Every structure is written in structure tokens, then in C-alpha cells.
């Protein structure tokens, strides 16, 4: 007789809803909107943009270091415990910034592991797209709202409100909703859940070393959204224009993630990604040609938002296309580490360029060139792949 106790069932749609709120309160509120604070904190405390934005780089690098550990922990520790602890640390980090006066305090507070993006690593593209879309929705809502809070009550009170919004959206989900899916109990017995055995062969595949630079080129410009408020002020526009640019990029981020997941069921990831990359190139051209015209900046920001959508959704889908199933976990882990690290470096790069030149023009020039190169690199990666990409049917 089987004495194993069955786990109470929970609707997968409720799990998906919980993950959506996690993404909204975690990445959307605590990360994607944090750039609106830069010009206000720098003006009051006398920091340079590069100095303050480095704290976000530190957060990205610490996330990179914890990615391999988080995968191991999720197979052994309750998600409620891990995600609740991560949510408390993340919101506590933002809360503490309201009381800072010295630059090193931002650096210390940002060294907090963020474990909120591992719920759907092997789900369908549609589920990934929906869940990750809420990171953009959080940014779209909180960028203008947070700017208004700062202008009404100051940046210190706004930090407290950001932490509160994050807490009320993250913690009820981690405590009451999220749990391991039943199949996770046997995950360690599956060959594809043991990537270490195939790590050597993966590192010897030429396609990996073509794909990782492509991930880098996708990821590092995604950090520019943190500087939009400062960008608007640098060209003589209001901070509201910068917040609106951020919101529009996040709105496209939301729609782009859902669209990638939906289109992936009908068309190849390769062609979807290349066409999106072409639209991003158009966005960078608009930034360079019309740097101080709000309507065209809004259009450029909408196109730029497609870049934000590619990092968490298109990259896992391309990994699925380019690598065998038994190497999926390791290849995705490596790609996630590259995207996290380079995204953080992109924030510091943009801040350094602005402090040095007084303009973000060089940032968009570099992004334009690398994005054009990216199109060729993606095509080459697919040609070199040993795995034939699946054909999706409608």
C-alpha cells in the first residue's frame, strides 16, 4: 500500500497569478522603476550619476553570483521560505535607502540576492511571457507615480512607499500562494535536471560562444531605462517626460513579452527575435536623430521596450532552440548569468558616459552598432546549432 501523502492541489492559474504579482512587486517596482530616483538623490547629496547607478550594477552582479546557488536551493528548500526571505531582503533594501546619506550605504544595500525569476524556467512560452510581462507593468505604473511622489513629498518618502508597494504585492503571494509543482519532487531523477554531467561538452560547443555575445548585446542596453529621467533633464525636458519615456518602454515591455510567448507557438523564435531587433534599431535611430522632441522620444521608447522584453523571454526560448534538452538547464543558467552581469554593467556604463560627456548620445550610438551586429550573430548561432529548432503549429 502506498503511504505517501498527496499534496493539496492548487490551480496552476493561481500559481501564475502569484508569479505575476511577484514580478510586479519585485522586478517591476523595486528594480525597473528605481532609476527615477537618480537625479533627485544626486542633486541633493552631490553624487555623480555614475556613482549612484553603480549600486544597481552591484545588485546585478550579486544576482549573477547567486543564480547557480538559487537553482540548487529551489530543489531542496521550500519556495515559500526562499521567496519570502528574498522579498523581505529586497523590500528592506529599498526601505533602508530612505535613510541613507552616504554613497557606500547604497552599495551595501544593493548586495541582496534576488530570487524572484525562477518559477517558470521550463514552462511554455506563453506562461513565461505573461508572468514576466508584469515586470514591465510594474515599471509602467510606478515610474510616473513614483516621480509624482518624489515631487510631492521628496525622494526619501518615495523610497518608503516603493518598499511598501513591493511588500504588499510580494509577501502575500510567497506566504499564501506559491508552492512547488508536484513534478519538482522527482526533478532530480531526470537527466535534464543534472546539467553538470554534460557541462564539458556544452562548453566545447561553438554555438555557445556565439550565443553568449548575442545575449550580452541583448542585455546591456536594457539598463538604459534607468537613466531616462536623467536623460530628459540633460536635453532640457522635464522629469515627467523622462518618466513617460520609462512608462512607454515598460508598456511595450509588457505587450512584447506576451507577444513573444504567443508568437513562439506559431513561428520560429529566430525570426521573431530578428524582426524585433530590427525595430529596436529604428528606436535607437530616433533617439540619435531627434534627441529633444518628446513625441518622437516616446515612439523611440516604445520601440526600445522590445529590448526589455527580449531578455527574460526570448533568451530562454532561444536556449531551447539552440541546445539539446539535457543541456537546457546549464545553458540557460550561463546565459542568465551573462544577461544579469551585463545588464548591471550597462547601467554603470551609461552613468559614466553621461558624467564624462554630459550626454547619452554615445550610449545610443554604441547600442545601435551592437544591435546591428546582433542580427548577424543570431543568424550565425542558428546556423551553427546542433539542434534543429522546432516548428510551431498554430
C-alpha positions in Angstrom: 0.0 0.0 0.0 1.3 3.4 -0.9 1.6 5.6 2.2 2.7 8.7 0.5 0.5 11.7 1.4 -0.8 13.6 -1.6 -0.2 17.3 -1.7 -3.3 19.5 -1.8 -3.9 20.6 -5.3 -3.7 24.2 -6.3 -4.8 25.8 -9.6 -1.8 26.4 -11.9 -3.6 29.7 -12.8 -3.4 30.8 -9.2 0.4 30.0 -9.2 0.7 32.0 -12.4 -1.2 34.9 -10.8 1.1 34.8 -7.8 4.2 34.8 -10.1 2.7 37.8 -11.9 2.4 39.7 -8.6 6.0 38.7 -7.7 7.3 40.1 -10.9 5.2 43.3 -10.5 6.3 44.0 -6.9 9.9 42.6 -7.2 11.4 43.4 -10.6 8.8 45.9 -11.7 8.6 48.1 -8.6 12.0 47.5 -6.9 14.2 47.3 -10.0 12.7 48.6 -13.2 11.5 51.9 -11.7 14.4 52.7 -9.4 16.1 55.0 -12.0 13.6 57.8 -11.3 15.5 58.4 -8.0 18.8 59.1 -9.6 18.6 62.8 -10.5 16.9 63.8 -7.2 19.3 61.9 -4.9 22.4 63.1 -6.9 21.2 66.7 -6.8 20.6 66.7 -3.0 23.6 64.6 -1.9 26.1 65.6 -4.5 26.8 62.2 -6.1 27.5 61.7 -9.7 25.1 59.7 -11.9 27.8 57.0 -12.4 28.5 56.8 -8.6 24.9 56.3 -7.7 24.0 54.0 -10.6 26.8 51.7 -9.5 24.6 50.4 -6.7 22.3 48.9 -9.3 25.3 47.3 -11.0 26.2 45.8 -7.7 22.7 44.4 -7.4 23.0 42.8 -10.8 26.5 41.3 -10.1 25.3 39.8 -6.8 22.3 38.4 -8.6 24.7 36.8 -11.1 26.7 35.2 -8.3 23.6 33.7 -6.7 22.0 32.3 -9.9 23.7 28.9 -9.7 23.0 28.7 -5.9 19.4 29.6 -6.3 18.7 26.8 -8.7 20.3 24.3 -6.2 18.3 25.8 -3.3 14.9 25.6 -5.2 15.3 21.8 -5.5 15.9 21.5 -1.7 14.2 24.3 0.2 10.5 25.3 0.3 9.8 28.1 -2.2 7.7 29.9 0.5 10.8 30.2 2.7 13.2 31.2 -0.1 10.9 33.7 -1.8 9.6 35.2 1.4 13.2 35.8 2.6 14.2 37.2 -0.8 11.1 39.5 -0.8 11.9 40.8 2.7 15.5 41.5 1.8 14.6 43.2 -1.5 11.9 45.5 0.0 14.0 46.0 3.1 16.9 47.2 0.8 14.6 49.8 -0.8 13.1 50.8 2.6 16.6 51.4 4.0 17.6 53.8 1.2 15.2 56.4 2.6 17.5 56.9 5.5 20.9 56.9 3.6 23.2 59.9 3.5 26.5 58.2 2.2 27.2 56.5 -1.1 28.6 53.3 0.4 25.2 52.7 2.1 23.5 52.2 -1.4 26.3 49.8 -2.3 25.8 47.7 0.8 22.0 47.7 0.5 22.2 46.5 -3.1 24.2 43.4 -2.3 21.0 41.5 -1.8 20.2 38.3 -3.7 17.0 38.4 -5.9 15.5 35.0 -6.3 12.2 36.0 -7.9 12.7 34.9 -11.6 12.9 31.1 -11.4 9.3 30.0 -11.3 8.8 29.2 -15.0 12.2 28.1 -16.3 10.7 25.2 -18.4 7.1 26.3 -18.9 5.6 27.2 -22.2 6.5 30.5 -23.9 3.0 31.9 -23.2 3.2 31.3 -19.5 6.7 32.8 -19.3 5.6 35.8 -21.3 2.6 36.5 -19.1 4.5 36.2 -15.9 7.4 38.3 -17.0 5.2 40.9 -18.5 4.4 42.1 -15.0 7.9 43.4 -14.5 7.2 45.9 -17.3 3.7 46.6 -15.9 5.3 47.5 -12.5 7.7 49.8 -14.2 5.0 51.4 -16.4 2.8 52.2 -13.3 5.5 53.1 -10.8 7.7 55.4 -13.0 5.2 58.2 -13.3 3.6 57.5 -9.9 6.9 57.4 -8.2 8.0 60.7 -9.9 4.9 62.4 -8.6 5.5 61.0 -5.1 9.1 62.4 -5.2 7.9 65.8 -6.4 5.2 65.9 -3.8 6.9 64.5 -0.7 10.6 64.0 -1.6 12.7 61.0 -2.6 13.0 59.6 1.0 9.3 59.2 1.4 9.1 57.8 -2.1 11.6 55.1 -1.2 9.4 54.1 1.7 6.3 53.9 -0.5 8.1 51.8 -3.1 9.1 49.4 -0.3 5.5 49.2 0.9 4.1 48.5 -2.6 6.7 45.8 -3.0 5.8 44.2 0.3 2.0 44.1 -0.2 2.4 42.5 -3.7 5.2 40.1 -2.9 4.7 38.7 0.6 1.1 37.6 0.5 2.0 35.6 -2.6 5.0 33.9 -1.2 3.3 33.1 2.1 -0.1 32.0 0.9 0.0 31.0 -2.8 3.3 29.7 -4.1 4.4 26.1 -3.7 6.5 23.6 -5.6 4.7 21.9 -8.5 4.3 18.1 -7.9 6.8 17.2 -10.6 9.6 19.0 -8.7 9.7 16.1 -6.2 11.2 13.9 -8.9 13.1 16.6 -10.8 16.5 15.4 -9.6 15.9 12.0 -11.1 15.5 13.4 -14.6 18.6 13.5 -16.8 17.9 17.1 -17.9 17.9 18.2 -14.3 21.6 17.2 -14.0 23.4 19.6 -16.3 26.8 19.1 -14.6 27.2 15.7 -16.4 27.1 17.5 -19.8 28.9 20.7 -18.8 32.2 19.8 -20.5 30.5 19.1 -23.9 28.4 22.2 -23.6 31.5 24.4 -23.1 33.1 22.9 -26.2 30.2 23.7 -28.5 31.0 26.7 -30.8 27.3 27.7 -30.8 27.6 28.6 -27.0 30.4 31.1 -27.7 28.4 32.7 -30.5 25.2 32.8 -28.4 26.7 34.3 -25.3 27.9 37.5 -27.1 24.4 37.8 -28.5 23.0 37.6 -25.0 25.4 40.3 -23.9 24.3 42.6 -26.8 20.7 42.0 -26.0 21.1 42.6 -22.3 23.4 45.6 -21.7 21.2 48.3 -23.4 18.2 47.1 -21.3 19.8 49.1 -18.4 19.3 52.4 -20.2 15.7 52.7 -19.0 17.2 53.5 -15.5 18.6 56.7 -17.0 15.5 58.1 -18.8 14.6 60.7 -16.2 18.2 62.0 -16.2 18.3 61.8 -20.0 15.2 64.0 -20.2 16.7 66.7 -17.9 20.0 66.5 -19.9 18.2 67.6 -23.1 16.2 70.4 -21.4 13.0 68.4 -20.9 11.1 67.8 -17.7 11.4 64.8 -15.4 7.8 63.9 -16.3 8.9 63.4 -19.9 11.6 61.0 -18.7 9.1 59.1 -16.5 6.7 58.9 -19.5 9.5 57.5 -21.6 10.1 54.9 -19.0 6.4 54.1 -18.8 6.0 53.7 -22.5 9.0 51.4 -22.7 7.5 49.3 -19.9 4.2 49.2 -21.6 5.9 47.8 -24.8 7.8 45.5 -22.5 4.5 44.1 -21.2 3.0 43.6 -24.6 6.3 42.4 -26.1 6.7 39.6 -23.5 3.2 38.3 -24.0 3.6 38.6 -27.8 6.8 36.7 -27.8 5.3 33.9 -25.9 2.2 33.8 -28.1 4.1 34.1 -31.4 6.6 31.5 -30.3 3.7 29.0 -30.5 3.2 29.8 -34.2 6.5 31.0 -35.6 10.2 30.4 -35.1 11.9 32.2 -32.2 14.8 33.1 -34.6 12.6 35.1 -37.0 10.6 36.7 -34.2 13.8 37.8 -32.4 15.4 39.2 -35.6 12.4 41.2 -36.6 12.1 42.7 -33.1 15.8 43.5 -33.2 15.2 45.5 -36.4 12.5 47.5 -34.7 14.9 48.2 -31.8 17.4 49.6 -34.3 14.8 52.0 -35.5 14.2 53.1 -31.9 17.9 53.9 -31.4 18.0 55.9 -34.7 15.1 58.0 -33.4 17.0 58.7 -30.1 20.0 59.9 -32.2 18.2 61.9 -34.8 15.5 63.6 -32.5 17.1 63.8 -29.1 14.8 66.5 -27.7 11.4 66.0 -29.3 9.1 64.3 -26.9 6.6 62.7 -29.4 9.5 61.0 -31.2 11.2 60.1 -28.0 8.0 58.5 -26.8 7.9 56.4 -30.1 11.6 55.6 -29.6 11.0 54.5 -26.1 8.1 52.3 -27.2 10.4 50.5 -29.7 13.2 50.3 -27.1 10.8 48.5 -24.8 11.1 45.5 -27.1 14.7 45.1 -25.9 13.4 44.8 -22.3 11.0 42.1 -23.4 13.7 40.0 -25.1 15.9 39.5 -22.1 13.7 37.3 -19.9 11.5 35.7 -22.5 13.3 35.4 -25.9 16.7 34.3 -24.4 15.2 31.2 -22.7 13.3 30.3 -25.9 16.4 30.6 -28.0 18.3 28.4 -25.5 15.5 25.9 -26.0 16.1 26.1 -29.8 19.9 26.0 -29.8 20.8 23.4 -27.2 19.8 19.7 -26.6 17.2 19.1 -23.8 19.8 17.6 -21.5 21.9 20.8 -21.7 19.0 23.3 -21.4 19.4 23.9 -17.7 23.1 24.6 -17.8 22.9 26.7 -21.0 20.1 28.8 -19.5 22.0 29.3 -16.3 25.1 30.5 -18.1 23.0 32.8 -20.3 21.2 34.2 -17.3 24.5 35.0 -15.6 25.7 36.8 -18.7 22.5 38.8 -19.1 22.4 39.7 -15.4 26.0 40.8 -15.2 26.0 42.8 -18.5 22.7 44.5 -17.6 24.2 45.8 -14.4 27.3 46.9 -16.3 25.2 48.8 -18.8 23.8 50.9 -16.0 27.2 52.0 -14.9 28.4 52.5 -18.5 25.5 54.9 -19.2 26.2 56.8 -16.0 29.9 57.1 -16.8 29.2 58.3 -20.3 26.8 60.9 -19.0 29.2 62.2 -16.3 32.1 62.3 -18.8 30.3 63.9 -21.8 27.2 65.5 -20.4 25.1 63.5 -22.9 23.8 60.0 -23.5 24.4 60.2 -27.2 27.4 57.8 -27.2 25.3 55.2 -25.3 22.8 55.1 -28.1 25.5 55.0 -30.8 27.1 52.0 -29.2 23.7 50.3 -28.8 22.9 51.0 -32.4 26.1 49.4 -33.7 26.0 46.3 -31.4 22.3 45.7 -32.2 23.0 45.7 -35.9 25.8 43.2 -35.3 23.4 41.2 -33.1 21.2 40.4 -36.1 24.1 38.7 -37.9 25.2 36.9 -34.7 21.8 35.4 -34.1 21.6 34.1 -37.7 25.1 32.6 -37.3 24.2 31.0 -34.0 21.2 29.2 -35.5 23.2 28.0 -38.5 25.8 26.5 -36.1 23.4 24.9 -33.7 23.4 21.2 -33.5 19.7 21.1 -32.6 17.1 21.7 -35.2 14.7 24.4 -34.0 11.1 23.1 -33.5 8.4 24.0 -36.0 5.5 25.6 -34.1 2.0 25.0 -35.2 -0.9 27.2 -34.7 
